[in-house]
Amino acid sequence: MNEQNLIIQSIKDFLTPKMIKYSLAPIVVTLIIMYVMFFILAGIGADHISQMHIQAQQSTIQNGVTHTQSIDTYLEDTALIQFLMSYAATAWIATFLIYALGAFLALYASIFIAIIVIGFVTPYVLKELQKRHYQDVELIGYSNIFTALLSTLKWIGIMLLLFILLIPFYFIPFINIIAFNFPLYYFFHKMLNYDISTNMTTKDEALEIRYKNKTMLRIKTLLLYLISLVPFVIFFTTVFFVIYLGHTYFLETRKLRVKDAIPSSN
């Protein structure tokens, strides 16, 4: 199956009633988590801004005598904040920056949460694909909850480390786009491939598929990641991602097993 036909077939599968039903769970769960996180973080942020405590000391010398004055105030009471918020231009800039940063973080958080949530739906999506197209390919699978949790935590740790290591590149135009997105793409790529392979192949088959098709898999996950960067798209397309990449794994697994079933000639 060529790539164009694979995409068309993936879209057709995605638009079936059962796949649409499977899509609802990631959408609902991700939105609920995002909703709760928004109000928690907004409340914490508002409290910290309004209650930011400032303490300072200022020393002056009068007639040879040193006088020390202590300054103890809250940020909300300072003239600077009152000045900034008293003018429309500065208030608009401050509001814009807050919302821009919030939107940026919300987009990244939605991708991160959605790619974790979809892991719970992946087995059902793959079983439906097998039933429709790949009844000759047995779903074997490997891994367990413990190893899955350890792998996820490891990739989260590496992702956070990459965010820190790439800080110097955040200030370089154009390069910062790659620097901002590479850590999350790394996590996206790892999780999507892991979820599909651990529900379908043996560990050896998964390693062989990823080794022989590493460039193709990276290109596909990169394209899927770029799609997920469109605001709100990630809420509706995670099941499609599993379907599209699942077709690839089914086809490659079939090739491996057919090859292994053919006796080698002496």
C-alpha positions as CSV (number, residue, x, y, z in Angstrom):
1,M,0.0,0.0,0.0
2,N,1.5,3.3,-1.0
3,E,1.5,6.3,1.2
4,Q,-1.4,8.1,-0.5
5,N,-3.6,5.0,-0.2
6,L,-2.5,4.6,3.4
7,I,-3.6,8.1,4.3
8,I,-6.9,7.7,2.5
9,Q,-7.5,4.4,4.3
10,S,-6.6,5.9,7.7
11,I,-9.1,8.7,7.2
12,K,-11.8,6.3,6.2
13,D,-11.1,4.2,9.3
14,F,-11.1,7.2,11.5
15,L,-14.5,8.3,10.2
16,T,-16.2,5.1,11.2
17,P,-18.7,5.2,14.1
18,K,-16.5,3.0,16.4
19,M,-13.4,5.0,15.8
20,I,-15.3,8.3,16.4
21,K,-16.5,6.7,19.7
22,Y,-13.0,5.9,20.7
23,S,-12.0,9.5,19.9
24,L,-14.4,10.9,22.5
25,A,-12.5,9.5,25.5
26,P,-9.2,11.3,24.8
27,I,-11.1,14.5,24.0
28,V,-13.1,14.5,27.2
29,V,-10.3,13.4,29.5
30,T,-7.8,15.9,28.0
31,L,-10.2,18.8,28.2
32,I,-11.1,18.0,31.8
33,I,-7.5,17.8,32.9
34,M,-6.7,21.0,31.0
35,Y,-9.7,22.7,32.6
36,V,-8.7,21.7,36.1
37,M,-5.0,22.7,35.5
38,F,-6.0,26.1,34.1
39,F,-7.9,27.1,37.3
40,I,-5.3,25.7,39.6
41,L,-2.4,27.4,37.9
42,A,-4.4,30.6,37.4
43,G,-5.3,30.7,41.1
44,I,-1.7,30.1,42.2
45,G,-0.4,32.7,39.7
46,A,-2.9,35.3,40.8
47,D,-2.1,34.7,44.5
48,H,1.6,34.9,44.0
49,I,1.4,38.1,41.9
50,S,-0.9,39.9,44.3
51,Q,0.9,38.7,47.4
52,M,4.5,39.1,46.2
53,H,6.3,40.3,49.3
54,I,9.1,42.9,48.9
55,Q,11.6,43.6,51.7
56,A,14.5,46.0,51.3
57,Q,16.7,48.3,53.4
58,Q,18.0,51.7,52.5
59,S,20.8,53.4,54.4
60,T,21.5,57.2,54.5
61,I,24.0,59.3,56.4
62,Q,22.8,62.5,58.0
63,N,25.2,64.6,60.1
64,G,27.6,61.7,60.3
65,V,24.9,59.4,61.7
66,T,23.8,56.3,59.7
67,H,20.0,55.9,59.4
68,T,18.6,52.6,58.1
69,Q,15.1,52.5,56.6
70,S,13.3,49.2,56.0
71,I,10.9,48.8,53.1
72,D,8.2,46.2,53.6
73,T,5.4,46.1,51.0
74,Y,3.4,43.9,48.6
75,L,3.7,44.0,44.9
76,E,0.1,44.9,44.4
77,D,0.5,48.1,46.4
78,T,3.6,49.4,44.6
79,A,3.5,52.4,42.4
80,L,5.0,50.5,39.6
81,I,2.1,48.1,39.3
82,Q,-0.4,50.9,39.7
83,F,1.4,52.8,37.0
84,L,1.5,49.9,34.6
85,M,-2.2,49.1,35.0
86,S,-3.3,52.7,34.9
87,Y,-2.4,53.2,31.3
88,A,-4.2,51.3,28.5
89,A,-1.1,50.7,26.4
90,T,0.9,49.1,29.2
91,A,-2.1,47.2,30.5
92,W,-2.8,45.8,27.0
93,I,0.9,44.7,26.6
94,A,0.9,43.0,30.0
95,T,-2.4,41.3,29.3
96,F,-1.2,40.2,25.8
97,L,2.0,38.7,27.2
98,I,0.2,36.8,29.9
99,Y,-2.3,35.4,27.4
100,A,0.4,34.6,24.8
101,L,2.5,32.7,27.3
102,G,-0.7,31.0,28.6
103,A,-1.7,29.9,25.1
104,F,1.8,28.6,24.4
105,L,1.9,26.6,27.6
106,A,-1.6,25.3,27.0
107,L,-0.8,24.1,23.5
108,Y,2.2,22.2,24.8
109,A,0.4,20.8,27.8
110,S,-2.5,19.6,25.6
111,I,-0.1,17.7,23.3
112,F,1.7,16.2,26.4
113,I,-1.6,15.1,28.1
114,A,-3.3,13.8,24.9
115,I,-0.3,11.6,23.9
116,I,-0.4,10.0,27.4
117,V,-4.2,9.6,27.4
118,I,-4.3,8.0,24.0
119,G,-2.2,5.1,25.3
120,F,-5.3,3.8,27.2
121,V,-7.3,3.7,24.0
122,T,-4.6,2.4,21.7
123,P,-5.4,-1.4,22.3
124,Y,-9.0,-1.0,21.3
125,V,-8.1,1.0,18.1
126,L,-5.6,-1.6,17.0
127,K,-8.0,-4.5,17.7
128,E,-10.6,-2.7,15.5
129,L,-8.0,-2.2,12.7
130,Q,-7.0,-5.9,13.0
131,K,-10.6,-6.9,12.7
132,R,-11.2,-4.7,9.6
133,H,-7.9,-5.3,7.7
134,Y,-5.3,-7.5,9.3
135,Q,-7.0,-10.7,10.6
136,D,-3.9,-12.6,9.6
137,V,-1.7,-10.5,11.9
138,E,-1.9,-11.7,15.5
139,L,-1.7,-9.0,18.2
140,I,1.0,-10.4,20.4
141,G,2.3,-7.4,22.4
142,Y,4.9,-7.1,25.1
143,S,5.6,-4.9,28.2
144,N,3.4,-4.4,31.2
145,I,2.1,-1.5,33.4
146,F,5.4,-1.4,35.4
147,T,7.7,-1.2,32.4
148,A,5.3,1.2,30.6
149,L,5.4,3.6,33.6
150,L,9.2,3.4,33.9
151,S,9.6,4.1,30.2
152,T,7.2,7.1,30.3
153,L,9.0,8.6,33.3
154,K,12.3,8.1,31.6
155,W,11.2,9.9,28.5
156,I,9.6,12.7,30.5
157,G,12.9,13.1,32.4
158,I,14.9,13.2,29.1
159,M,12.4,15.7,27.7
160,L,12.8,18.0,30.7
161,L,16.5,17.7,30.5
162,L,16.4,18.6,26.8
163,F,14.3,21.7,27.6
164,I,17.0,22.8,30.0
165,L,20.0,22.0,27.8
166,L,18.5,23.9,24.9
167,I,17.9,27.1,26.8
168,P,20.8,29.0,25.0
169,F,19.1,28.3,21.7
170,Y,15.8,29.8,22.7
171,F,17.1,33.3,22.1
172,I,18.3,32.7,18.5
173,P,15.6,33.5,15.8
174,F,14.4,30.5,13.8
175,I,16.6,28.1,15.6
176,N,14.5,28.7,18.7
177,I,11.5,27.2,16.9
178,I,13.3,23.9,16.6
179,A,14.7,24.2,20.2
180,F,11.3,24.8,21.7
181,N,9.7,21.9,19.9
182,F,12.4,19.2,19.8
183,P,12.0,18.0,23.4
184,L,8.2,17.6,23.1
185,Y,8.6,15.9,19.7
186,Y,11.1,13.5,21.2
187,F,8.5,12.5,23.8
188,F,5.7,12.4,21.2
189,H,7.7,10.1,18.9
190,K,8.7,7.7,21.7
191,M,5.3,7.4,23.2
192,L,3.4,6.9,20.0
193,N,5.7,4.2,18.7
194,Y,5.8,2.5,22.1
195,D,2.0,2.4,22.5
196,I,1.5,0.8,19.1
197,S,4.4,-1.6,19.1
198,T,3.8,-2.9,22.7
199,N,0.2,-3.8,21.8
200,M,1.0,-5.5,18.5
201,T,4.5,-7.0,18.1
202,T,7.1,-8.9,20.1
203,K,10.0,-6.9,21.5
204,D,12.3,-8.3,18.9
205,E,9.9,-7.5,16.1
206,A,9.5,-3.9,17.4
207,L,13.2,-3.4,17.5
208,E,13.7,-4.7,14.0
209,I,10.8,-2.6,12.6
210,R,12.2,0.6,14.3
211,Y,15.7,-0.2,13.1
212,K,14.8,-0.9,9.5
213,N,12.3,1.9,9.2
214,K,13.7,4.6,11.6
215,T,13.8,7.3,9.0
216,M,10.2,6.6,7.7
217,L,8.9,6.5,11.3
218,R,10.5,9.7,12.2
219,I,9.2,11.5,9.1
220,K,5.7,10.2,9.9
221,T,5.7,11.2,13.6
222,L,7.2,14.6,12.7
223,L,4.3,15.2,10.3
224,L,1.8,14.1,12.9
225,Y,3.5,16.4,15.5
226,L,3.3,19.4,13.2
227,I,-0.4,18.7,12.7
228,S,-0.8,18.6,16.5
229,L,0.7,22.1,16.8
230,V,-2.4,23.6,15.2
231,P,-4.5,24.8,18.1
232,F,-7.2,22.4,19.3
233,V,-6.4,19.8,16.6
234,I,-4.7,17.5,19.1
235,F,-8.1,17.0,20.9
236,F,-9.6,15.4,17.8
237,T,-6.8,13.7,16.0
238,T,-5.0,11.4,18.5
239,V,-7.0,8.4,17.4
240,F,-6.2,9.2,13.8
241,F,-2.5,9.3,14.7
242,V,-2.8,5.7,16.2
243,I,-4.7,4.5,13.1
244,Y,-2.2,6.0,10.6
245,L,0.9,4.7,12.4
246,G,-0.9,1.5,13.3
247,H,-1.4,0.7,9.6
248,T,2.4,1.1,9.2
249,Y,3.2,-1.3,12.0
250,F,0.6,-3.8,10.8
251,L,2.1,-3.8,7.3
252,E,5.7,-4.1,8.6
253,T,4.8,-6.8,11.1
254,R,3.0,-8.8,8.3
255,K,6.2,-8.6,6.2
256,L,8.4,-9.8,9.1
257,R,6.1,-12.8,9.9
258,V,5.7,-13.8,6.3
259,K,9.5,-13.7,5.8
260,D,10.0,-15.8,9.0
261,A,7.4,-18.3,7.9
262,I,9.2,-19.0,4.6
263,P,11.7,-21.8,5.2
264,S,15.2,-20.9,4.1
265,S,16.7,-22.9,1.3
266,N,20.0,-24.7,1.8
